[in-house]
């Protein structure tokens, strides 16, 4: 017990140390980012930075631009300079903290990517030991138990357990073997823990999966998303408008004989331009990518994360997403006056080469019923399942053919060999379908023996998730190779909006294109090579890490945990990113009202607009300082919200709009009135103005 | 053989220097041109305000005006080419 507590304390201490280190490094980076070449990338903060330099000059020489009425000009200018400098520094700090979190993740990934000695298999079969950096695409390498896999690749031969915890965090080893879509791709940096593999390298050094992940989480390949570009334009337009307004003010001020100093004008400009969102904009974007990475998903761009938030249609495979991945054989239903023993034997013979979980469960059920194989397996030929034939089986050298597969496919198979479809087949098929199970027919040559009932189990909680998606206006479409009756039973139970039964891979692309033609954004998951075109066609394509290299290349996100249900979480993260940006923009703009009422009456107090001083601020100097201090402090105060994201609720677009306008719009109007008044009281209390 | 005058040599040297600045230190060149153009603006401001302000203030106001115009041009760049920022 005490050992566990000590471990927990140690972990918490380590986390605190890491957090402290992150803040220390971010503070350092905040100063590094004061470099004008970096500052110029953020238009709003660049203006504050230029303003800081001008007010600093005015601190040294308050009469630089002519004499201005007022006492303690140098002290006042110095305070304004300090506040403006802190405003820039806080904005840089927010960005640095967000970047720092990504870098920490990249460092932990980099730790897995050390140069290893690779055993390259030469053409003559000999093995040559070289550095992993010398490996090229197409090379073959041998990896034995205890060694790290030197590069990304496809398994050519061998069966081995691989520890992928370095990239997925999942400690259970994964079985890797050739030929299978699911288990044949391996990632560089993962470790073989038993047996050995011969792997064909599929990426050149520096272009592997982990390299791409590092570049992404570090922000090296970060480009502005369309949404960020649109917001940057809006902020620049607002800044331009306020700049023009402020520049024209001195002429009116001189006309009414109430001259205004340059420091006051700069203060007004900084208070009016949207510094809050300008300072937090890039931090929100980086944090969004970071949140996706924390979910163990690697996005190829921020654009993909943002697109998740705009998704209208989700296309989901039934198996693994809506139902638990492994359907298991539950029962054999004999037809055509065959016995259960007969169908068990035929099903076993048709499944001996089937390595899928379904195939293995059929073998197990048949064996439990006492069935055994009565032919030489080495002489027989396994017929793989394909999406086109929709059946698999075994061919014996004497011409006997065992088949199992979709009922319609088996009917066609039997008819093509001159057989008859038994009348009780449809009854058995209907029985299984009505139970929401998958019926597989079993045939020996032209005789149908019966139906295997594969039981599907709907994932717990999935119905609620679809309900949430519906409330957010996202339509869910289930794709399945099952017949219509089974598909409709599962669709109703799971609560999806639509389903496509007896679907082929081409149907996926057709559905995506159909939805896109109606102006909708579509997201889908996939893992096989035949999913690659659909993954590329979808606006958001999420490939499973256990899937093929082709699927991973075509998708714009890769899920390291290979959990297709995560697509629903990604939609939530995308929406949260967009809502956070919208909420902080609303808050930032709403803040202007209070700052306006603080500074304008202070500027023109001498011409009798004192009634506008509704906050009853003590003096013009204290009003300006209060507005600027509030403006600076609100940035660090909102950093946690920018990094964590606004709390997400599954509401419709209209409900969300009303909620955010009330919370961040109305809140953005009221909060600064209170904040500025409190700061004014403190400033007056300590005698700064 | 044509002989170049000492003045044209000086001009060539100056142009070479400006070319060097343009390629290697574009920001320095901009600052230099800004200060040079202020030699035109500052006397104009001084003349417009009569003797109300000292000459130093006229130069400072000239530079402040140039900085403001430069910021406005920069913001237009951001508005029309936001992907670069």
Interface residues (C-beta under 8 A of the other chain):
Chain A: X36 X40 X41 X42 X43 X46 X47 X50 X54 X63 X64 X65 X66 X223 X224 X229 X230 X232 X233 X236 X237 X239 X240 X243 X244 X247 X262
Chain B: X27 X53 X56 X57 X60 X61 X64 X67 X68 X71 X72 X74 X75 X76 X78 X79 X82 X83 X85
